[in-house]
């Protein structure tokens, strides 16, 4: 998986490659057979959610670099695969998901792997971020809102990076960086994520 899908597509950061080599993806794709779990595609995890294609997970991490020792907000943690990668890289992670059952299973997997020490998993609507732990050096969103939620950009530290897919139907990854002079937006690849669920109060 790492050699063909990740390094083979040009992602060369040692921290990402090591994390993806060491975190057992099949534990986060419960119900899939071993070949399907490591396939070049997303995998359903129940509740209408998926664990992202391995390359897309790596791409999100690369766009958010640097991560080691940084404070990261992850929105839409799902089964916890990206959470585990972030923890393995050395980030301090606040991971949100609106589905409580997924939060419980995520925390269980992280504990099994010994990757829960720098992670807080919270059942919450991530559309408004998690202000009490802000500002963040990076925010990664693993579901697609129709537009950038204003609260997320507001919770970035100076120099921080927000990575998220935006759009309905056709979605595009955006990298939004908070600089001393304001926000800088860099468009990335076209992708397909599940919609970001918002309770709207």
Secondary structure as GFF3:
##gff-version 3
##sequence-region A 1 201
A	DSSP	pi_helix	2	6	.	.	.	ID=ss1
A	DSSP	three_ten_helix	7	9	.	.	.	ID=ss2
A	DSSP	alpha_helix	14	22	.	.	.	ID=ss3
A	DSSP	three_ten_helix	25	28	.	.	.	ID=ss4
A	DSSP	alpha_helix	34	37	.	.	.	ID=ss5
A	DSSP	beta_strand	43	46	.	.	.	ID=ss6
A	DSSP	beta_strand	49	51	.	.	.	ID=ss7
A	DSSP	alpha_helix	54	64	.	.	.	ID=ss8
A	DSSP	beta_strand	71	75	.	.	.	ID=ss9
A	DSSP	alpha_helix	81	89	.	.	.	ID=ss10
A	DSSP	beta_strand	92	97	.	.	.	ID=ss11
A	DSSP	alpha_helix	100	113	.	.	.	ID=ss12
A	DSSP	beta_strand	119	123	.	.	.	ID=ss13
A	DSSP	three_ten_helix	126	128	.	.	.	ID=ss14
A	DSSP	three_ten_helix	131	133	.	.	.	ID=ss15
A	DSSP	beta_strand	136	141	.	.	.	ID=ss16
A	DSSP	alpha_helix	150	154	.	.	.	ID=ss17
A	DSSP	beta_strand	156	166	.	.	.	ID=ss18
A	DSSP	beta_strand	171	179	.	.	.	ID=ss19
A	DSSP	beta_strand	182	191	.	.	.	ID=ss20
###
